[in-house]
């Protein structure tokens, strides 16, 4: 198999949400695609500000912001990658249905990262 074929094949297998996530990271200044807990994530200066899990985007926005945002986005929840009711306090998981706000939430996560690093 050629590299081009493999790349095109893998892109074809990606969900619309995953393609949207990767495009968002690629268009974010200074951000790189990486991994966190074996999941795709976006990092700036080697620090994660967002991730992709269960076909949804996850943002590190802080506990205070989560209290407000979780009410705004139907289906949003604290990020619990283990599934053992141990959510990560600063991380919010937002469904693909709210993708129009993923860019805004990414910017909010980057701001939180800058203020808390």
Secondary structure, DSSP 8 states (H G I E B T S, - for coil): --HHHHHHHHHHHS-HHHHHHHHHHHTSTTEEEEEETTEEEEEETTEEEEEEETTEEEEE--HHHHHHHHHHSTT-EE--TTSSS---TTEEEE-GGGGGGHHHHHHHHHHHHHHT-
